[in-house]
Structure formats: structure tokens, C-alpha cells
């Protein structure tokens, strides 16, 4: 059963749309949307393992130009 998580992302001012476009090209990303509130982008990912999740978030998402901070919320059920 795949592991799902929501990733909350804070971006540099004016970079949210570019970050979303980059995120949508990553394998494992199901949705990526600009939102209002404390964070600028919310992403739904689905991967096979927790280590794959860690690689996707820390190895790929956090390296996208404009990403300042991420918070990973793993789905519990």
C-alpha cells in the first residue's frame, strides 16, 4: 500500500507558481496547488516507502529554486 503525505511549502515571494510547475513534474507528486494562508503551496504525494518519501522531499522538492521551507504531514489512514 502506497504512503501518502501532504507537503506544506513556503516559497520566496513571487515564486509560488514556478515552484508548483516544477513540483508537478516530479514522480510521486499527485497534485500541487498554490494556496492562501501560512503556506504558499500544498502538495499531495504518493510513494512506495518512507525512504522514497524522504528522498522526494529532501532530495528533490527542497532543491527547487524558491522553496524556503517544507512541512511533511503523513496521512494516517
C-alpha positions in Angstrom: 0.0 0.0 0.0 1.5 3.4 -1.0 2.3 6.0 1.6 0.5 9.3 1.1 1.6 12.7 2.5 0.7 16.3 2.2 3.6 18.7 1.9 3.2 22.3 3.0 5.6 24.6 1.3 6.7 28.2 2.0 8.2 29.9 -1.1 10.1 33.1 -1.8 7.8 36.0 -2.7 6.6 35.7 -6.3 7.9 32.2 -6.8 4.8 30.0 -5.9 3.6 29.4 -9.5 7.1 28.5 -10.7 7.5 26.1 -7.7 4.2 24.4 -8.5 5.2 23.9 -12.1 8.5 22.3 -11.0 6.7 20.1 -8.4 4.2 18.8 -10.9 7.0 17.3 -13.0 8.3 15.1 -10.1 7.4 11.4 -10.0 5.2 10.7 -7.0 3.5 14.1 -7.0 -0.2 13.7 -7.4 -1.3 17.3 -7.0 0.4 20.6 -6.4 -1.5 23.8 -5.8 -0.9 27.4 -4.8 -2.9 28.1 -1.6 -3.6 31.1 0.7 -2.6 31.2 4.4 0.6 30.5 6.3 2.0 28.4 3.4 2.1 29.1 -0.3 1.8 25.6 -1.8 0.3 22.3 -0.9 1.4 19.1 -2.5 -0.1 15.6 -2.3 2.5 12.8 -2.8 2.1 9.1 -3.0 5.2 6.8 -2.8 6.0 3.2 -2.0 8.2 3.7 1.1 9.1 6.2 3.7 12.7 6.4 2.4 11.3 7.2 -1.1 9.3 10.0 0.6 12.4 11.3 2.3 14.3 11.4 -1.0 11.4 13.1 -2.8 11.0 15.8 -0.2 14.6 16.4 0.9 16.4 15.4 -2.2 14.2 16.9 -4.8 11.5 19.3 -3.5 13.7 21.3 -1.2 16.2 21.8 -4.0 13.7 23.6 -6.2 14.5 27.3 -6.6 12.2 29.4 -4.5 11.4 26.7 -1.8 12.2 28.1 1.6 10.6 25.6 4.0 8.6 22.3 3.9 6.5 20.5 6.4 5.5 16.9 5.7 2.2 15.6 7.0 2.0 11.8 6.5 -1.6 10.6 6.1 -2.5 8.3 9.0 -5.3 6.3 7.3 
